[in-house]
């Protein structure tokens, strides 16, 4: 199979040869590796990669992935990083407006009849291309195994080759993309080549309020597949009505040779609470086991149990050890439309969080995550919405551990296609009800679920942000309903599309609705609990009047609280050439137009993560309903 | 001269001088306000204090158009002519002595209490007036009263009294609420006595109103430098501003005026910090927070310009 550039123009092509999404469990060769959290099945490819930047597809080195291609004019780039922050391409911040507006006339394919928009991106003058190459030799631990390559995040469309052979194509910038390299791997030196396009049809549905970057901005790993391997793990941990009895079931998807799986669960003291063996009888399911007197997980006591799967081959040799920590908790909306966690009313003292680092853009580090959680704890923040895309995988593990309630949002926003000059005008809205766009967005819902389904911290799925609504978003909502009966689904956009209100979203969610109007809703015997997926817009000197929202919590049990917009200013630190002082730059500061200027500075922390003066108010009000 | 219980009054040409032990105040008829507060040899005024009406536009102000609807107050803040000056000595009204009538006086004029009131006219449509009176006692304490006369004018961004000191403060201390507070964002402030080093400007991406402190008993400014070429002394010196017995005092203490903040698009574009700008704010508008593209600050945190407003505070020199 050969790569085709026209895929960039076709909303129906969004993954080619990409392996199905699966749970994010880590696997190790043995218990010792598991204890050190260092897997010899994994080879990290971060670091300096060969790199060539092209202003558009026409200028790109078409054959760069071929072994005999002359790459003498290639430079280098750090992986992971943003291409723009390495100064290859212009930095730009725009909120709703697409970055090409007023420069290149585009409409999303199929929105105006049968407009296929051929060439829209594949010949786009603004569609920058990053041609990446990385040589590698398989580490010892990966030899004689099937080997996959996993890109944790690449904006925005990516073609992959190995040793000159086309491997696959992926979109969905904020979701891991995994490909099988096995057929083309060679002993000794291998050449991995990746071509990254800034724009594709997916640009229309990744119109989040953020700096517009491109590049391989998250980790890249080679991952060996053990001879017998848990490809997917589903932990089914439930809490009975008495809030004391748990049940634990497992569904494993196994690949490779026959073998057995030892299932062990320990509590926090290390005491075993369960020990089972599953054998290769074709049924890799552990029927729910009842556990009496369980410790429940919540924000105050994020009690996690240690699950360990030990996979053995037919000879009894250990080939894979999988540790996974999970908690017992139960989230539900009761018959009075009150949101409950473990039977108690749940109040969301939340923030929206973009992944942001003022030097690295969205290529945030583990240290950034730890800093953020420290600020959460210090200021009584108990919940986070992953606005507006899935975050790096470690963030979910950390939220499990710290007891941070997550609204896990899909990578979806198509704001420019339906809201123009402040008015709802969905004449070319995507995904809308267009069949050609449906699979792309449902696939995003599927990836979000399959990868993160085992995270205790995730209490709600969110199908996306500011994308209007139609049959396609309904299909996303329904997907979650089919696969997960334990978590409510959130979507805000139905406030603009009342006809879908009864079908989409378990919450009444209306961002920035003033307190009086929230109260008006709550007074009228609400049929859904109310949540503000975004409120208290913390732009500049703001966060006044928060008390008017918080007092609604005492009056109306159907009010769930909300998520402040947002956590950290998106701004980029540079040295001002005039004064020599450090300076936080925002939209328009890079000669970038259209730009939405300082509108990206809405954090309750400055871009360097220093809390703004308003934080003490947040701490106070969020401390009232801890 | 015996300063112990009397204020020395100098009825001079264009200037009313009031002094006592370790303090000397000059009120200028030309400048239409106080020109000098010299305390233990240290000058505290750089320019004559004035009422202030404008706060540097916040992102929320811009978003909801408050900077448009209230823009008259920008002009009123920028230029504020003095219309009238009234004098009261020991409780009795006294016609302001101008030359040549000043020739009738001597260097032996004393009083217990002198009150001088400056009336300013706002450049708004319609115009209104603000009166600022300074009541000086032999102790050197100055009581400042500000009276705003209501008129059919747009809601006020702030109503305060602004004093520009010659050099930047090294620190300030206050008794009130922690952090920066506004009427609609002060629930989280914790009562206490706080010390703030330097004159921090909150680094919002675009400089804007910042640094307000609500509901204080007092604030004390500490400086260590003067502009006096003959003053090599670098020892710190202080001036205290106190709330009235029944009431609280709101203030911000920054190196910039609202106009300076208003003009910058980034913090590093602000001028080098040369002064201390103290605003004692009788009325503070809330900052809002519902959104940044239209939602107004909640009504109860507006400053109604159609009604009268009064506030007062005391300037208390640290004298031995």
Interface residues (C-beta under 8 A of the other chain):
Chain A: X512 X514 X515 X535 X536 X537 X538 X539 X540 X541 X542 X543 X544 X545 X546 X547 X548 X569 X571 X576 X578 X579 X581 X583 X584 X585 X586 X589 X597 X598 X599 X601 X602 X606 X607 X612 X613 X614 X616 X617 X618 X619 X620 X621
Chain B: X58 X59 X60 X63 X178 X179 X180 X182 X183 X184 X185 X186 X187 X188 X189 X190 X202 X203 X204 X205 X206 X208 X209 X210 X266 X267 X268 X286 X287 X288 X289 X290 X291 X292 X295 X297 X298 X301
